[in-house]
Amino acid sequence: MNTVQSAPASAFVPAGEGRWRATALTRGPWHPDHQHAGPPIALVGRVIAQAAAAQGLTHVGRLTANLLRPVPIAEIEVSVREDYAGRNCAHYSAVLSSGGKEVARFTALAQREVALALPEGLPNHPLPRPPRAPEDSPPGRFPFLRDEIGYPSLVETRVAYGKIFDGPCAIWFRLRHPLLEGETPGPIERVAVAADSSNGISAILDFRRYAFVNYDLTINLLRRPEGEWILIEAATFLGPASGGLAEARIYDAVGLVGRCTQSLALRRRE
């Protein structure tokens, strides 16, 4: 099967004010009826970014998702609330619902962008560069949904170093399909779709024997990423009592743009 050609045109289809219907492109690795969390987190980020832009705040500096339940491949609803808005920043909260149940809650910080000249010679500046450019990186492949439409159909991946699902690695992501047909994905959308894969691409447990689901995702961005490609340089750390952490540096083709973390829950597969 050629999953790219057979795939829907977008990850979501509008279903009314504040509502969208998920397509097969959002299918994740853990259950055939559940979305990969990256696309719905990106959709919520899109709605928050639009609310912030109306206040002249053009940079989403932080997005935190608390994943309460699996997100079904079904109709979903997003509601956003402005908790505080000042001259230079605003705080937002959001709820993602499906079938009358809350499936995720979010908080976000949006900031006003003002050009600022920085002194020469600051530590960590110029910002770190990505380890390898996307055009110089070979294609990558996820070890799930190889013959079905799903998240691997939504994104194109290239390997800067390491190997997908085999320990620390750096993987470039680019959306093959937009979240919504006819729209160019914004910065927070491109980052969120990729960042939620940190625990997968850097997995150190056998995917066939263990589940290592993330129950949250926090993204911090020091600037808006440029271009289509997002690099996730990720590593996984496991504790002795079924807990873990995946963390990653986030780059665009120019350099570092931020970091992300995920709290993991570990279990043996049945």
C-alpha positions in Angstrom: 0.0 0.0 0.0 1.2 3.5 -0.8 0.1 5.2 2.4 1.2 8.7 1.3 -1.0 8.6 -1.9 -3.9 6.9 -0.2 -3.9 9.2 2.8 -6.5 11.9 3.5 -5.7 15.5 2.5 -5.2 16.7 6.1 -5.0 15.5 9.7 -8.3 17.1 10.7 -11.5 18.2 8.9 -13.6 21.2 10.2 -16.8 20.0 11.9 -18.3 23.3 13.1 -17.3 26.2 15.4 -14.4 24.9 17.6 -14.8 21.3 16.4 -12.8 19.1 14.1 -13.0 15.5 12.9 -9.7 13.6 13.1 -8.7 11.5 10.1 -6.6 8.3 9.8 -3.4 10.4 9.5 -3.6 11.0 13.3 -3.5 7.3 14.2 -0.8 6.5 16.8 1.2 3.4 17.8 -0.6 2.3 20.9 -4.2 1.6 19.8 -5.8 1.6 16.3 -8.7 3.8 17.5 -6.5 6.4 19.3 -4.6 9.4 17.9 -0.9 10.0 18.3 -0.9 13.0 20.7 1.2 15.2 18.4 -1.6 16.2 16.0 -4.3 17.1 18.5 -1.7 19.0 20.7 -0.7 20.9 17.5 -4.3 21.7 16.8 -4.8 23.1 20.2 -1.6 25.1 19.8 -3.0 26.5 16.6 -6.2 27.7 18.3 -4.1 29.3 21.1 -1.8 31.0 18.6 -4.7 32.5 16.9 -6.1 33.9 20.1 -2.7 35.3 21.0 -2.2 36.9 17.6 -5.5 38.8 18.1 -3.6 40.5 21.1 -0.5 41.2 19.0 1.4 38.3 20.7 3.0 36.4 17.9 5.3 33.9 19.7 4.0 30.9 21.7 6.8 30.6 24.2 5.4 27.6 26.1 2.8 25.0 25.5 2.0 22.3 28.2 -0.4 19.5 27.5 -1.7 17.3 30.3 -3.1 14.1 28.6 -6.0 12.8 30.7 -7.3 10.1 28.4 -6.4 8.7 25.0 -7.6 11.0 22.2 -9.9 9.1 20.0 -9.9 9.2 16.2 -13.3 11.0 16.2 -14.8 14.5 16.5 -12.9 16.7 19.0 -13.7 20.1 20.4 -11.3 22.8 21.6 -12.1 25.6 24.0 -9.6 28.3 24.9 -9.7 30.8 27.8 -7.5 33.9 28.3 -6.3 33.8 31.9 -4.2 36.9 31.8 -3.2 39.4 29.1 -0.6 42.1 29.7 1.5 44.4 27.5 4.2 41.8 26.7 2.7 38.4 27.4 -0.5 36.5 28.0 -1.4 33.2 29.7 -4.0 30.9 28.2 -5.7 27.6 29.2 -7.5 25.2 27.0 -9.5 22.0 27.1 -9.7 19.3 24.5 -12.9 17.2 24.6 -14.4 14.3 22.7 -17.7 12.5 23.2 -18.6 14.8 26.1 -15.4 14.0 28.0 -12.3 16.0 28.7 -9.3 14.2 27.2 -6.6 16.9 27.7 -6.0 20.2 29.4 -3.5 22.8 28.3 -1.7 25.9 29.5 0.3 28.3 27.3 2.3 31.4 27.4 2.3 33.8 24.4 4.8 36.7 24.1 5.2 39.9 22.1 8.1 39.9 19.7 10.4 43.0 19.7 13.7 43.2 17.8 16.6 43.4 20.4 20.3 43.7 19.6 22.4 41.4 21.9 26.0 42.0 23.1 28.8 40.0 21.4 30.4 37.1 23.2 27.5 35.8 25.3 27.8 32.2 26.6 26.0 29.7 24.4 25.8 32.3 21.6 25.5 32.1 18.7 22.9 29.5 19.4 23.9 25.9 18.8 23.6 24.6 15.3 21.8 21.3 14.4 24.2 18.3 14.2 23.3 17.7 10.5 21.2 19.5 7.9 18.0 17.8 6.7 19.1 17.6 3.1 22.2 15.7 4.3 20.3 13.3 6.5 19.0 9.9 5.2 15.3 9.0 5.4 14.0 7.5 8.7 11.2 5.0 9.2 8.9 4.3 12.2 8.5 0.7 13.3 4.7 0.9 13.5 1.8 1.3 11.0 4.0 0.4 8.1 1.1 -0.9 6.0 -1.6 1.4 7.4 -2.4 5.1 7.2 -1.4 6.8 10.4 1.1 9.2 12.0 4.1 7.9 9.9 2.0 8.9 6.8 1.6 12.4 8.2 5.3 13.2 8.7 8.4 12.8 6.7 11.5 11.9 8.8 15.2 12.1 8.2 18.0 10.9 10.6 20.6 13.4 11.6 22.2 10.7 13.9 21.2 7.6 15.7 18.2 5.4 14.8 14.5 5.8 15.3 13.2 3.8 18.3 16.8 2.8 19.3 18.2 5.2 21.9 19.4 8.8 21.8 19.0 10.2 18.3 18.3 13.4 16.3 15.4 13.2 13.8 14.2 15.8 11.4 10.4 16.1 10.9 8.4 17.7 8.1 4.7 17.6 7.7 3.6 15.7 4.5 0.0 16.9 5.0 -1.3 20.0 6.8 -3.4 19.8 10.0 -6.2 21.5 8.0 -6.5 21.3 4.2 -5.4 24.6 2.5 -3.6 25.9 5.6 0.2 26.3 6.1 1.0 25.0 9.5 2.3 27.6 11.9 5.5 27.3 14.1 3.8 25.8 17.2 2.0 23.3 15.0 5.1 22.1 13.3 6.9 21.8 16.6 4.1 20.0 18.5 3.6 17.3 15.9 7.3 16.4 16.1 8.0 17.0 19.8 5.4 14.5 21.0 7.5 11.8 19.3 10.5 12.3 21.6 9.7 9.3 23.7 9.3 7.1 20.6 12.3 8.1 18.5 14.6 7.8 21.6 13.0 4.6 23.0 15.4 2.2 24.8 12.8 -0.5 25.6 11.6 -3.0 23.0 8.4 -1.6 21.5 7.0 -5.1 21.0 7.3 -5.9 24.7 6.8 -2.6 26.5 4.6 0.5 26.4 6.1 3.8 27.3 3.2 6.2 26.9 3.7 9.9 27.8 1.0 11.5 29.9 2.1 15.1 29.3 4.3 17.3 27.0 5.9 20.6 27.7 7.4 22.7 24.9 9.5 25.8 25.6 10.6 27.9 22.6 13.1 30.7 22.9 12.2 31.9 19.4 9.9 31.1 16.5 11.2 28.2 14.3 11.8 29.0 10.6 11.1 26.7 7.7 9.4 23.4 7.3 11.9 21.1 9.1 12.0 20.6 12.8 14.8 18.5 14.5 14.1 16.6 17.7 17.3 15.6 19.4 15.9 13.2 22.1 17.0 10.9 24.9 15.0 8.7 27.2 15.7 8.0 30.9 13.9 5.3 33.0 13.4 5.0 36.7 13.1 1.8 38.7 9.4 2.1 39.5 7.6 2.3 36.1 8.3 6.0 35.5 10.5 7.7 32.9 11.4 10.9 31.2 12.0 11.8 27.6 13.7 15.1 26.9 14.8 16.8 23.7 16.5 19.8 22.2 14.5 21.4 19.4 16.1 22.9 16.3 15.2 24.4 12.9 17.7 24.5 10.1 19.2 27.7 11.5 19.8 26.5 15.1 18.4 25.8 18.5 14.8 27.0 19.1 13.9 25.3 22.4 13.4 22.1 24.5 10.6 19.7 25.4 10.0 17.1 28.1 7.6 14.2 28.6 6.7 12.2 31.7 6.4 8.5 30.8 4.5 5.6 32.3 6.0 2.2 31.6 4.3 -1.2 31.5 4.7 -4.6 29.9 2.5 -5.3 26.9 -0.1 -8.1 27.4 
